[in-house]
Amino acid sequence: MDLVFLVVALVGLIVLKGALANKERGFRKNRDRKKIQQVLDAARRNLESDQRQQSDLPSSGKKKSPPPLPPGSKTD
């Protein structure tokens, strides 16, 4: 009789350990998924910021001419 209780207790512990390990894997997957999403969001924000900065810069092909000199000034 004692042997039956011992076997049942061991089987229960094994099942409990498996359930806890499964739950821990779920937590790790969820944490990893969130971390990957954060990295992707940060990369997207950086790309958008870089694109905005590039669009704010004057185009390299067009040079602005200097402002006209006031009348009566000397040019050397």
ABEGO torsion letter per residue (X at the ends): XAAAAAAAAAAAAAAAAAAAAAAAAAAAAAAAAAAAAAAAAAAAAAAAAAAAAAAABBBAABBBBBBBBBBGBBBX
